[in-house]
Amino acid sequence: MKNLLTLAVFGIAVTWVPDALSQAFNDFQKPPHSYYDREPTDPMSQLINAAEAGEFDFGTETGLPLVKKMLKALDIPESSQVIVFSQTSLQRSLISSENPRAMFFNEDTHLAWMPGGKVEVISFDPQTGGRFYFEEPPKNPGEKVGFVQPRSCFGCHGGSATNFLPGPLARSHYTAKNGRRVRAVADHIRLGHTVPFESRWGGYFVTNAPANLEHLGNTFASREGQSVVLEQPEGSLSDLSAFFDEKILPRGDSNVISLLLFDHQIEAHNLLMEALYRHRHLEAETAKSEDGPRERTVRGTERLFDKLVRYLLFADEVSLEGYDFERNPEFESDFQRNSRKASDGTSLKDFNLEDRIFENRLSYLIYSRSFEEAPQEMKDRVYSRLWDILTPATPPEGFDYFDPGERARIVKILQETKDDLPAIWRGEAGIVSSDR
């Protein structure tokens, strides 16, 4: 339904219908975005459709059996588990350091659960961004588990921290042992690979981190007057049995490697989503006005795509140099199951873990449904920028951090694993410099 506003102008009633030229790009409920009017195609909606068609059964059991069943159905590895004890959920009253919330993820879906609580899912739709699902337990014996999409999720996942768009949200908080947030860490609004380690993971449990890595994980906060006092364990933790009974969750770890990737994905998904909304808003303005889109719309869109590409290329990634990150073979194996490899065996999922997360610094989320099923014109904006950065003999200013040969490897990987590249990528491509 269109939003109508009736005004009295010189005694005459005038009805104004908002359109693309009179609204913000992030009015996600209105055309051209129409969040609630679009048929969702995200992984969780597909699972619900399969259940309705009799092709999948959520069953009657809740709790840990349901979590394990859904992780398998959504192809989310248990080894991705990260554990949060800050009360950052609609079910905040259940969360504490003794009853923490476990979160699991793959490229297209996040699932969270705490003992005694309901399963929560964020599933990424290529046309609308985050879709939010909340378990509806059986009301009567023999009835099956269901899922609803509460609009209350947008209180956090559609507020200022996500630029008023439906996206994922993870922050670092100084957190008390009982899960109460004492204060947010103020130097960032969302987690991401650009956030300094000393500001990350407040309210999270962290295992297998380098002993010399300063971070806020495993830390309990309290107030003394106007000050925040932190209680931190010494060294690195290999298990969390000192805090809670590990049997209450699918696993007893919250591995630092999983956390590194989870952080990366939070900001990447938000930027991909904002790029989609800005691109669609620009297209709508272009179609509606004979004079073309407004200059501020063009500028805002271009700036956002520059920011997105810079992030996808890990341009401002916090360095891992000087830390001895322990490999996590189980998670690495699960994470790399769907790697798309070039003919020489290289991929965007090859780990480095010495001075950076990945050997070839272009985000693997370029294979996510959020990107691959986005409008081709939006993808071409990204591909064009990538070409201009990855192929010149001398990289542009701000992109001179690549190792020799790294840009050429990324170009080769994309050319051999992507079938949606624009024409310029399909010619005699490559870097013609000594760094090749």
N, C-alpha and C positions, 0 to 999 in steps of 0.2 A: 504494500500500500504506500502511495506517495505521501510525503509529509507536506501538508498544506498549511499556510499561514495567511489568515485573512486580516487585512489592515483597512482602516477607514482613512481614505485619502480624499480630502475636500468633500467629506460626506458621502463618498462613493465607496462601496465595499470592493476591495481588490484582492484577489487570491493569487498568492505567489507560490510557484512550484519550484523548490530548489533543484538545481541541476549541477552538472559537472563544473560550471563556471561560477557557482555560488556556494560551493562547499569545499571542505578540506579533503585532501587525499586520503586521510585516515578515518573518514566517516564510513566505517566498514559495513554498517548495516544498510546503507543507502546505495542506489545505483551510482556508478556502474559496478560496484562490488557486490552488493546484495548478498551479504554473508548468509542470512537465514533463508534466502530463496533458492540458493544453489543446492543441487543434489550432491551431498558429500561423496568423495571417492577415496578418502583416506583409509589406511589399513584397518583401523578399528571399525569404521562404518562398514567396510567390506566383511569383516568378521561377524558383525551383527547381522548383516544381510544373509550370510551363509547360515547362521543359526536359525533365522526365520525361514530359510528354505529347507531346513532339515539336514544341511550339509556339515554342521558343526553343533556341538552341544556344550553349552557352558556348564551344564550339570546343576546339581542341587547343593554341592558343597561350597562353602566360602573359605576364607582364610588361606592358609598356605597351599592346600591342594588347588584352589582356584588360581592362585598366583602362578604356580608351576605350569598349570594347563595353559594359561594365557600367554606366558612367556614362550612356550613351545609353539602355540598357534600363531603368534605374531612374529616368530623368528627373532626373538630378543634373547641374547645369551645371558644365562645366569651369571657368568663371569664378569659381566659389565657392572655388577652391583656396586653402588656407592651408598653410603649410609649417612643420614642426616638426623641430628637430635634437636635442631631448632624448630620451634613451632611455626612452621611456614606451610600451612595446609588448611583447608576447610575443616580438617579433623585435628586441629592444633591441640585440643585438650588431651588427646591420647598420647602425644609425643613427648618423650623425655630421653635422657641419656640411658635410662634403663629399659625403655621401650621405644627404640628409634624407628625411623622411617627408612625403608630400603627403596632405592630407585634403580631402575634398569633401563637400558636404552639401546637402540640401533639407529640407523640413519633417518628413519621415518617415524619412529614411535618411542615415547617414554612411558614407562609404567611405574607406579609407586604404590607402596602398601606398608602399613604398620600393624603389628599384632593387635587384634581387637578392633581393627578398623576396616574400611572398605577400600577396594581397589580403585585407584585413580589413573586415568590414561590421558596423555596428550598425544594426539595423532595428527600428523602434518598433511594437510590437503593442498595439492598443487594450485588450486584456484582460490582458496580462502585463508590459508595459513592454519594456525592451531585449531583443532577441534578437541573439546574437553568432555571427558566421559567419567561418570561416577557410578560405582556399583550400586545396584538396587537388590539387596538380599531377598531371598524368598520370604513371603509373608506367612505362608502356611506350609506345613510338611508336604514334601513331594513336589512343590513348585520349584521352578528353575530360576537361577540367577539372571538378572537383567541389567541393563545399563541405561542411564539417563544422561542428558546434556544440560546441566544446570547453568543458567546464565549468571549465577553468583560468582562463577570462576573469573568472570571479566573484571571483578573488583580489583584483582591483582594482575591477571593476565590480559587485561585490556586497558590498563591505566598508564600513568606517565612513564613507568619504567619500561614499557614496551611501545612507547610512542602512541598509545591509545589504539593499538592494533592487537589482534588475537595471537599472542606469541608465548613462547616459553620464558620462564623467569627463574633465575637462581642468583642469590646474593650471599654475601658473607656477613655474618652477624656476630657480635660479641654475645655469647649465649650462656645462660646459667645452666647448672646441672639439671634442673627440672625442665629445661627446654625453653624457658622464657627468654625472649630476646631483650638484652640489656640495651643494645644500641647497634645500628648498622655501621659497617665499615664505610666511611664516608667518601673514599676516593674513587668509587666506581658505583654504577647503578645496576650493572649486570656482570656476572662472571664472563670471562673470555680469556683467550690466550695472551692478551696484552696486559692483564692485571698482574702487578708484582706479587710474587709468592707470599711475601710477608703480609699481604692483605687478603689472601685467599683462605677459604675453607673454614671460616668461623662458623660454628654450629654443625660442622661435619666431623665424622670420624675418618682418619686417614691411616692406612697401613702401608708398610714397605717403602716409605719415603726415605730419601737419603738422610743420614744422621745430621748432616750440616745444613739441611734445608730449613730455613725459618718460615713457618706458616702458622696459621691460627687453628688448624685442625687439632682435635683432641683437647681443646682448651675450654675451661669453664670460666665464666666471667661473673663478677659481682660488683656492686656499687659501694663505694666508700665516699660519701659526700657527693661531690661532683665528678669524682674520678672513677674509672673502670679498672678493677684489679683482676689480673689474669692468673689462673692456676694452670700451669702447663706441665705435662709429663716430660721427663728427660729422655732424649734420644728418640729413635724411631720405634714404632710398634709393629710387630708381626702378626698380632692377633688382638682381639678386643674383648677377650673373656673377663678382663678386670672390670668391664663396664656393664655388661649384660650377658645373659645366657645366649650364646651364639646359636643354639638350636631353634630359637624362636624365628629366625630368618632363614632364607634359602642358603645363605653362606655366612661365614663369620668375618669376612674381610671387606675393606673399603679401599681397594688398591689405588695407589697414587697414579698409575698409568691410566686406569679407567677414569679417574678424576680429570686428568689432563685432557682427555678426549671429550668428556662431558662438558668441561668448560668451553672448549673450542666450539662445540655444537650449539651451545646456548646463544652465543652472539651471532654465529653464522646463520642459524635459522631465522633469527629476528631480522637480520639484514636482507636475507633472501625474501622474506615475507614483505618487508617494507619496499624492496625493489619492485615486487609484483604489484603492490598497491599504487606506488608512484607511477609505474609504467602504464597501468590501466587507466589511471586518472589523466595522465598526459594524452593518451590515445582518445579518451572521451572528450577532452577539451578540444583537441585537434578536429574531431569530427563535428563538434557542435558550433564552432565559431568560424566564420569566413576569414577572420583575421588570424586564425591559428591559435595555439595555446598561449597562455599568459607567460611573460618572460620569467616570472618568479617560479612558475610551475616547471619550466624548462631547466632553470638553474638548480632548483631543488632536486629534480630527477637526476641531472648530471652529477651533482655532488654526491648523491647517495650511491650511484653506481660506481663512482670512483672509490668511495669508502668501502663498498662491498668487495670490489676486485682487490683492493689493497689488503683487506682482511683475508680473503680466500688465498692470497699469496703469502700469508704469514709475515707481512712486511714488518710488523711491530711486535712480533712474538717475543716474549720474555725468554732470554737465553737459558739453556740448561747447562751451560758450561760451568765446570767446577763442582758439579754434583754427580755422584755415582748412582744413577737410577738403575734399580734392579729390574731386569726383564721379567715379564709376566707371561710365560709361554702359553698358558691356557687361554688367557684373554686374547693374546695376539693371534693365536690360531683361530679362535672364534671370530674375531674382528676381520681377519683376512680371508675368510671363507668365500666371500663374494668379490674378492679383488679382481679388477680388470687389468690384465697384464699385457704389456707390449710384447713384441716378438722376442725381445732380449730378456724377458722375465721381470722387468721393472714395473712398478705400479705406484700409484699415489698413496698406497697403504703400507709402503715399506718404512719401517721404523728406523730412526737414527738414535735418539735418546742420549747423544753425547753433547751436542750443543743446541739441538733442536728436537722437536718431536719426530718429524718425518724427514726422510732422505730427499724426497722430491716435493718441494714446498708449493703445492697447490692443493687445496682442500678436496678430500675424497667426496665431500658433499656435492660436488659437481655431478656426481652420479646419483644423487638422491632424487626421489620423485618430485620433491619441491622444486628442483631445478630442471630435471629432464622433461617434466610435463608442463612446464611454464610456457607462456606464449613464445613462439620462435623469435619474434622481434625483441623480446626481453633478453632471451639467451644470446642473440646476436650482439646486443649491446655489451654483454660480458665478454664474449669471444673476441670482439673487435679490440677491446681494451687489452685482453690477454695477449693478442697477437702483437700489438704495439709495444708491449713490455717484454715479451719473451723472445722476439725474433731479431731486433736490431743488433748490429755488431757491438754497440755500446748500450747497455740498458739505460732507460730514462732515469732522471734524478729521483732518488728515493727508492730505487730498486737495484742498487749495486751490491746487495748483500749475498747474492747467489754464489754458490761454489762454481768453479770452472766446470762446464759441461752440464750443470744442473738445469739451466733453462732449456737446452737442447733435449735433454731427457724428457722434460715435461711436455714439450711440443710433440715428441715422438709418441709418448704415451697417449696423448689426446688424439693424435691423428690415427692411431691404430685401435683405439677403443671407443671412439665416439662417432656416431653416424649422423649427427645433427650439426656438424661444423659448417660455417658459411664458406662460400667459394674460395675466398682468399686462403683458407687453410688447406685447400685441396690441390693447390698448385705445386710448384717446385719449392716446397716449404723448408724452413729451417734457418738456423742461425749461421751466418757466414763469417764467423770470427774465430779467433784462436780459442775462445772459451768453449767451442763445440768439440 
